[in-house]
Amino acid sequence: RKAAQRAGGGGGASLFLPLSANLATAIEDNPSVQLTGLRFSLEGELVADLTFSDAVALEQLQTALEAQEVPTREGANLRREANGQYSGQLYLGELP
């Protein structure tokens, strides 16, 4: 309970739980995307490390999030892995 209070308390940190829930819903609806890491930046953004099958899968995830009124932007370091999957970061929330 204390961890939940810290994660949800004050300022931009109060966005962590709602943004995480939005992301979870969008990923559940898009099986081509896997979450490999998650953190909350000092700037108030949720940063999701993702692997995905192709650019369309990432676009579908962004569209699903934007339909929930969650602003998103892709990280600058999208790359193709040896296994043919892509990996990169997606930023959610308070965008600069």
C-alpha positions as CSV (number, residue, x, y, z in Angstrom):
1,R,0.0,0.0,0.0
2,K,2.8,2.4,0.8
3,A,4.4,1.7,-2.5
4,A,1.2,2.5,-4.3
5,Q,0.9,5.8,-2.4
6,R,4.4,6.8,-3.3
7,A,3.8,5.9,-7.0
8,G,0.5,7.8,-7.1
9,G,1.4,10.7,-4.9
10,G,1.9,14.3,-5.9
11,G,2.8,16.1,-9.1
12,G,3.6,14.2,-12.2
13,A,4.0,11.0,-10.2
14,S,0.3,10.9,-9.8
15,L,0.1,10.0,-13.5
16,F,2.2,6.8,-13.2
17,L,-0.7,4.5,-12.3
18,P,-3.3,5.8,-14.8
19,L,-0.7,5.8,-17.6
20,S,0.4,2.3,-16.7
21,A,-3.2,1.2,-16.8
22,N,-3.7,2.8,-20.2
23,L,-0.5,1.1,-21.5
24,A,-1.5,-2.3,-20.2
25,T,-4.9,-2.1,-21.9
26,A,-3.4,-1.0,-25.2
27,I,-0.8,-3.8,-25.1
28,E,-3.4,-6.5,-24.2
29,D,-5.2,-5.5,-27.4
30,N,-2.0,-5.7,-29.5
31,P,-0.3,-9.0,-29.1
32,S,2.5,-8.0,-31.5
33,V,3.9,-5.7,-28.9
34,Q,5.7,-6.8,-25.7
35,L,6.7,-4.6,-22.7
36,T,10.3,-5.2,-21.7
37,G,10.8,-2.4,-19.3
38,L,9.0,0.5,-17.7
39,R,10.1,3.6,-15.8
40,F,8.8,7.1,-14.9
41,S,10.9,10.0,-15.9
42,L,11.6,13.2,-13.8
43,E,9.8,15.1,-16.6
44,G,6.5,13.3,-15.8
45,E,6.6,10.8,-18.7
46,L,6.1,7.1,-18.5
47,V,8.8,5.5,-20.6
48,A,8.0,2.0,-22.0
49,D,10.7,-0.2,-23.4
50,L,9.1,-2.3,-26.1
51,T,9.7,-5.0,-28.6
52,F,7.3,-5.3,-31.6
53,S,7.0,-7.2,-34.9
54,D,7.0,-4.1,-37.2
55,A,6.2,-0.4,-37.5
56,V,2.5,-1.1,-38.0
57,A,2.3,-2.8,-34.5
58,L,3.9,0.3,-32.9
59,E,1.6,2.6,-34.8
60,Q,-1.4,0.5,-33.7
61,L,-0.3,0.8,-30.1
62,Q,0.1,4.6,-30.4
63,T,-3.4,4.9,-32.0
64,A,-4.9,2.8,-29.2
65,L,-3.3,5.1,-26.6
66,E,-4.2,8.3,-28.3
67,A,-7.8,7.0,-28.5
68,Q,-7.6,6.9,-24.6
69,E,-6.4,10.6,-24.8
70,V,-2.8,9.6,-23.9
71,P,-0.2,11.6,-25.8
72,T,2.7,9.5,-27.1
73,R,6.0,9.9,-28.9
74,E,8.5,7.4,-30.2
75,G,12.0,7.3,-28.8
76,A,14.9,8.2,-31.1
77,N,16.6,4.8,-30.9
78,L,14.3,2.3,-32.7
79,R,16.3,-0.6,-33.9
80,R,15.9,-4.0,-35.5
81,E,17.2,-6.9,-33.4
82,A,19.0,-10.1,-34.7
83,N,15.7,-12.1,-34.2
84,G,13.9,-9.8,-36.7
85,Q,11.9,-8.0,-34.0
86,Y,12.2,-4.3,-33.4
87,S,12.8,-2.6,-30.1
88,G,12.6,0.9,-28.9
89,Q,10.9,3.3,-26.4
90,L,7.6,4.9,-26.3
91,Y,7.0,8.0,-24.1
92,L,3.5,8.5,-22.7
93,G,2.1,11.5,-20.8
94,E,3.5,15.0,-20.4
95,L,5.3,15.6,-23.6
96,P,7.7,18.5,-24.2
